[in-house]
């Protein structure tokens, strides 16, 4: 399967615990995005990487959230001291560095569903 | 006001019908526009990019009106398999931040 993969697919954690999610983008894609989606809403942008550089970060990404992409390949999203309001689907997407509108066409992974109890 | 707004629907249409969705965006500096499709409990999938001159892909036609700041998606000859949520997506400004609308739900019935 050469698509975007995410791990784990589901995570249940207790309030106050830390969680980490992993995203493996499509292999030749150098752009990687993280989103959060709650029921009945569209995905909300969290952050964006070009290779290993984190270039944009949403105000939604509080100091409890951190994302890394150390070698410009896979990325991790960590949430510290989870709260019930963090329960959501966390989606990762990637895109290819090219010119024109197609540079912004994103391909999504299946997501990690987080439930904080 | 949300940056990207869509009619949430749901739209209930019979097979074979033509259905149109509109989406408005508030940032006049927005540069790229897309429609994504999302099936229940699945990830969004790119349906089509929206170009300034409008574009068509089979039964799907997308239009952009920069002056009025809206984009549209027209689906002709609806199929049962078109039932999904359609997400309007706008790239805001010169960076890579993309804003998704909340989506419009479509149900196509036999």
Interface residues (C-beta under 8 A of the other chain):
Chain A: X31 X33 X35 X40 X41 X42 X43 X44 X45 X48 X50 X55 X56 X58 X91 X101 X102 X104 X105 X106 X107 X108 X109 X110 X111
Chain B: X4 X8 X32 X34 X42 X43 X44 X45 X46 X49 X51 X87 X89 X91 X95 X96 X97 X98 X99 X100 X101 X102 X103
